[in-house]
Each structure stands twice: as C-alpha cells, then as structure tokens.
C-alpha cells in the first residue's frame, strides 16, 4: 500500500453533529452460543463518561454488551504476552485486566493513581502511567507479570500521552497544560529535558527510524515534528484544528492524525512529512485502531456516542456503531502494527 487513501485530498467537514441516542445497556452475561471464541472477535471501546467498556462483536459490527469498569476509563494497553488487556480508570485510581478472548475480568489492581495514559516499554521491563490530573508520571518495574513501583515523578502540567524510544532508554510525555514535551530517562528515573511545543500537545509517537517525535498539537492545527536528540522542532505539518491523536498505518511509512475540532482525519507520509490525504469523520474523531490487513479504520467519535468504520481505500465511512458517552480508547487484537 503506497498511500493511506486515495491521494486526492478531501475537503474537511466543519459542521457539528448531534450525539446519537444512547443504546440500551446489555446484561453482563452472554450466552455461550453468542460468545466469540477468539480475541480477534472482540472490539473494546472505553466510554469515559459512562465508566464502562462497550464490547463489540467485530464480525457483526454491533455492540454485544457493556461492562462497568470504573470512573473515567480513557486508555488501554495489552500486556506484552497478549494474555491480558489493561484498562486504566483515571478517577477510580485502578487498573482492570481483561482476558482479550473472553472479555472476563481477570484481576483489578488498586492504588494506581490516575492512570490516564499507560504503556509498556519495548523491552517490557517498564510500565508507565501518565497521571494527567495529578501532574505526575509513575514508573513501574514489570517483573513476572507484577507491577512494582520504581518512581513517582512530579511533572507539571498535565502529562497526557506517552511513547518510548526504540531502545527503551527514554519515555516521552506530552504536557498538555504547559505546552511542552518531557523526556524521562528510564535508567536514571528522572526527567532529562523539556521542550516547548504548540498549545496543548496530546498524541505522540516516534517515526520508524527512531529519529523524530511526532506530536499532535490539540490547541492548534498541526503536528509538530521534533528531532528529539537535537531537542528542536524541525517542521510543523498543518493538518486541521484540534490535531489530537496519532496512529500509524502499520506500513512503516504513513501515520494518521485525528483533527477533533475540524472533524477530519489526515494521513501523513513520515518520509516527506507531508499530508497525502484527508477524510471527514464527524463527531470529534479521537482514538483509532486499524485492521491487520490495513483496509479498515475504527475511530471513536468523542462527541457523538459512536464508533465510525472507514474504508481506507477511499476514506469513506461505511458503518457506525452506537456506544456510550464520550468513547475514547479502542482496541482489538487482530490489528496492524502501531507504526
């Protein structure tokens, strides 16, 4: 696949959309006949304002049930062995582990303060949470499946999204309220530098060559490209108002950014740092997941209580699914690589 979608750019849609009607909450029990048997059959969507997870039958493209998890679930991440899916409850201060295949709760870890964003380092030694409301980044050692707190770092203001360097030596966090990026050494367990960027930086990732950070600048309309070793911005790629979250196509070349205010998604070529296509997604597009064949994108619509499915060949929405209030994080196991 040489491009994200048809290279002819589509006009952004700026119109507001009405939130869809709430769907009914299903029983927490599913009959054996309707229970998917593989992790790839389930799509998990976090409804931040409803304290729940929508469980979607991927093949049928319908919500099967909702599971109450805790207050303000925002992001989720699989364990390195793929046997668990971790949901962070920011206001309940805990982590919930799901079996990705059965959607059963395996365990709950309390006293994990404000796990707004979370993730494992590539070498799987470290588990890091960004505590947005507490102005803190917490670092845990991951040993034998257990989390052991290594360091709590006070890092104002509002650490939001995180990403790791390829060698697992550094974790980067966007600081949403101080308009900065912070680099934290996982050897010294301390911040090593900060860099100013645009207003309200949010989503972040590193290019496949490990040279550049790409940061969605939510309070403006661009993605900031940062040479993180030189600690300087080298380009600003205009995408759309509310440039928010990033998700690679999985081809080591293209990355998508959701423009939450402009109700659009842009695709960027990570070699040329140019926008190559854009398409409309009403309802405040937020988090994205992409099928392993790289043909379909699933997008949470933060302001519309729904998930949109987009055909990446033409950038058109072909299906929507009603979920809970303020859908945020999304995951399914049979997915394309993150970059």
N, C-alpha and C positions, 0 to 999 in steps of 0.2 A: 504494500500500500504506500504510494508515494505522497499522498496528501491526506489531510484529515477528512475532508469532504470535497464536493465539487469546488474547484478553486475560484469560481465566480463568487465574489463576496455578496452576501445577502444583507439587505438593509436591516438595521437594528429596529426592534419594536419597542417603543417607549410607553405604550399605553398600559395603564394599570389593569389588573384583572381582579375579579371578585373571588373571594375564597369559596371553594366548593362546599357543599353541605357536608356536615360531619357524617361519617358512616357509623353503623352500629358496632358496638364492642362485642366481639365474639367470646364464647366460653373458652376458658383456658385449656379445655380438653378437646382433642381432635380424635376422631375415630380412626382406628388402625388402617382402615381402607383408604383414608384420605391423607395419610401421613407420608410425605416424601421420604424415601429411604437413603438419599444421598445428600451430603452437604450442599452440592451444587443445585439442589432443587429449591432451596430457600433464599429469599432476599430479605435482609434485615434493614429496617428503616427506623431511626430513632425520632420519636415525636417529643421534642424537647419540652413543650408546654403541657403535654398530657402525661408526662412521666411514664411513657410506655414505649414498647417496641412493636411496630407493625411487622407481622410475619407474612410475607407474600409468597404465594406459590409461583415460582418463576415460570413454569411452563404454561399455567393457566392465566397468569398475569392478573391475579385477583388477590385481595387481602384475605388470608385464612383466619387470622385471629390477632388479637393484641395482648401483649403481656406487660403487666405492670412491673417496672423495674426499680424506680427511684426518681427523685426530683431532678429535673433538668439533665437528662441524658443527651450529650452533644456529639461525642465521637466514640469510635470503637476500633478495635485492632485485634487481629488474630495472634495467638501465641506462635512462637517460632516453629513448633511441631505441628501446627494446624489443627490440634485437637480441641482447642477452645477458642471462643470469640469473647473478647473482653469489652464490656460496655462500661464507660465511666459516667457516674452520676455526680454531676458537679455540685448540686445543692444537698444531696444526701451524703456526700463525702464517703463514697464507697465504690467498689468495682464488682460487677456481676459477670461471672464466667458462664457462657452458654456452650453446650455441645452443638457445633455448627450443623450436624446432621439431623439431630432430633429436636433441636430448639429447647431442650430441657436445661434448667439451671443446674450447673454443676456445683458451684460454691459462690459465696459472697465474701469479699474481704472488706471489713470495715476500717474506719480511721485512715482512709486515703483522702487527704484534704483536697477538695475542689479539683478533681481530675477532669478539667475541661477538655484538654487535648492529651493524647498519650501515644506512646510508641516504643518499639524495641530498636536498639542499635543493630546494625548489620551483623555484627559478630555475636549477637544475642546475649552479651554479658550485661547490658544495661537496659533498664526500663525507666522511662522518663515521663513525668506528667507536668503539664503547664497549668498552674492554678491561677486563672485569669483574675478572679475577684480578690485573691489574696496577695497578688503581686509576688508570686513565688514560683520557682521551678524546683521540683523534687526529683531526686535521682535515687533509683533503687538498683541494687545488685540482683540479677536474676540467676538463681542457683537452684538447680534441681526442681524447677517449677515453682519455687518460692520467691517472694519479693522481700528483700532486706534493705531497709532504708540506709542509704550511704550518706546523703547530704541534702539538707534543705537550704535553698539559696534564695535570699530576698532579692528580687529583680523587678523593680518598678519600671514601667507601669503597664499592667495588664498583659502578661505573656499569653500569647494566643495560640499560634500554630508552631510546630517543631519539625525539624528534619536533621538527619545525621550525615556527617561526611562519610565517604565510602570506606575509610579505614577505621571508622568508629572512634576516632580520637576526639571528635568535636560534635556537639549538638548545638543547633542554631534555633533561636526562638524569635518570633516577631513580637514586638512590644506595642500593642495596639494604641495605648494612650500616651506614649512618649514618642511615637513616630520613629522607632529605632529597630535595629536588628542587634541581637546579642549573640556572641559566640561563647560557649562554655566548654572548657576543657574537661573531658571525662577521665583524664589522668590526674589532673590537679583538683578536680571537682570544684572549680571556681570559674567565674567569668574572666575572659581574657581580652575581649574588646567589645565595643559598641559602635554602631554606625547609624547616622541619621538617614532616613529614607523619606518617602512621602507620608501623607496623613493617613493614619490608621492602617498600617500594614497588617495583612491577615495571612492567607495561604502562602506556603513556601515549599520549594523543592530545589534540588541540585541537579544540574544538567548531567547527562550520562558520562561525560568526560571528567566530572568532579571539579570543574573549573569555576562554574558560575552558579550563584544563588539566583533564583527567580522568585520574586515576591509580588503577590497581588496587593495593590495599594487601594484598599477599600474606600477610603475617603476621597479618592480622586478617580482617575480613569486610565491607569496604566499599570503595567508590570515592570518593576524595577529589576534590571539585570546587574548583578553585583559580582565583581571579581573578589571573592572572599579572602583570598590570600593577600591581595594587594589592599584590601579593605576600602574599595572605592566602587561607586556606581559607574558602569560603562555604557549603559543605554536605558532609555525609558521607552517601552513599547506601548503606544496608545491602543487600548482595546475597547473600553466602554466604561461608563460611570459605574462605580461600585465594584471595580475589579476585585474579586474576592478569593475564590479557592482555585487550586491548580490540580490537574490530574493528567499524567502522561497517557498517550495513546497505547504505549507498550511496544512501540517500534523503535525506541531509542532515538527518535528524531522529533516527534511532534508532542506538544503539550496543549491542553485546553485550559481556559480560564473562564469562570462564570462571572459575568458582569451583572451583579444583582440589582442595581438600580435601572440599568438600561434593558433588563430582561433579555439578555442575549448570552451566547457562549462564543468565544473566539478561539481559533486554533493558531498556535504559533509554531513556526519552524525553529527548532533550537539550534540550528546551524547558522541560519541567516538572521535570526531574531527579528523576523517579520511576521505579521499576521497574514495567513494564507487563506483563511475563510472564516466566516461568522454565520451564525444562525440564531433565530429567535426562539426564546423559551420563556413564556410568560410566567408570572407568579413568583419572581425573585429566585432564580436558579442559584443553588448553593453547592452541595456536595455531589460528586459524580462517581459512578462506577461504570466499567466498560467490560463487555463480554470478552471471553478469551479469543474469539475469532475477530475481534476488533470491529465488528459490524454494528453494534448497538450500544448506545449510552443510556444509562439510567440516571436521572437527575432529580434530586429533591427540590421541590418548589416551596421555599420557606414561608411564603405569604399566601399560599393557595391550598394548603392541606392536600397536596397530591404529589405524585411522582410522575415524571414525564419520560417516555421512551422515545429516543431519537434514532432514526436510521442515519448512520454516519456516511452513507454513500451520497445522500442528498441533503442532509441537515434538516429533515422534516420530522416533526413529532407524529408518530403513528398510533400512540396509545397513551392514556393517562390512567392512573390508579389512585383512588381516594385513600388517604391515610389520616393520621391525627394532626393535631395543631403543631405548627412550626417544625415540620420534618427537617432533619439536619443530616446526621451521618447516615451512610448507606454502605452495605457490604453484601457481597455474595462470593462464595469460594471459587467458583469457576470463572475467574476474571483474568484480564490482561495484566501483565506486569505493570508496576506503578509508574515506570518511566520507559 
